[in-house]
């Protein structure tokens, strides 16, 4: 019966990974997703080792993830002059017990959806139905207002409601009706994929350029017989605040001619970016947006996770990672406190403040802040980066970000998984 279930608003990465976690610990749930058909939309994202570990604990291992992308070997920053600023190995290549994965977002999303249907049943993922509001009940439960594509409105009772409905979350809007508008910091991103020869290690994440004018490149497939892989690219340009960013929408298809000229100078002996962009089948425009941190993610039996709770700039490559971690922590706390508002409050107490600060750190360029430091200190021109930022200062900068984001190597390797193997909610508190 739905009334005994946790209702999840949104069938994206946050909502589906939470559903798998709740199923793992024995908590019944149902997911409502507004779109009527799931499609492999989007381009590349990264899953940090702390998320890959949790996916493995959910029974989604390397063989599954290899279908959606490949392990990242290196993270590197390169100045606009083409010279290296910083590089470090990633995942198992850096001594982690788990890989970092660069995956196609759409393929990974469909993988999670398939696992939900296989494990929870087809009725657990309801497409074409969006949670548009909620009502708290006197008995401590909640009623979700669910609107179908044809406009029909249903009321669905549940024990808890989890808003995993993204940056434009209806659940968040009701919880915080006076929230500030979406924040745009001046940067527009153009994204796409193109066939190309992987550079550096063959599986490197490369940030090239300056704080205000850069491109990010990394492969999201293994090379084919011709040595070509699907290269995910994100070209970014910061504009003055009078730029009409709201016309961009989200993943608005654009012609290369609208923006590619901004990157004509990105030609080096190891990369011809204009030539790579020209091979793209399509391109999309996104404004780089987030939301102000909230004082709480919880309203009694209702909580927010993922982008609904903490939409953040993608500069740290950890938006999807944090969405997965959110759900795992809710699951861990439910093992102790049951399927209760008290569990949601404990989740809020643990994560809301620190993750809000992480979002603000990403707004300050996250790990790409090194590019800003280089630009501030030498205008982006250098022969030896050690003369600009000493090696130990660069390493400490990166470690501070990894610690804030929860994937510092030694700390992650040493601590146990979030949910103990085989843990199930006791029947008396379920």
GITAHU-V948127 format. One record per helix or strand of 3 or more residues. SS is the DSSP state (a for helix, b for strand). FROM is the first residue (numbers start at 0). LEN is the number of residues. If there is no record, write none. Layout:
<<SS FROM LEN> <SS FROM LEN>>
//
This chain:
<<a 1 3> <b 5 4> <a 12 13> <b 28 5> <b 43 4> <a 48 9> <a 61 4> <b 68 3> <b 73 6> <b 83 6> <a 90 4> <b 100 4> <a 104 16> <a 121 3> <b 124 3> <b 128 8> <b 141 7> <b 152 6> <b 159 4> <a 169 6> <b 182 14> <b 203 6> <b 212 7> <b 228 10> <a 244 4> <b 251 3> <a 255 3> <a 259 4> <a 272 6> <b 282 8> <b 301 3> <a 306 4> <a 313 3> <a 318 19> <a 340 23> <a 365 13> <a 384 3> <a 390 15> <a 408 6> <a 426 3>>
//
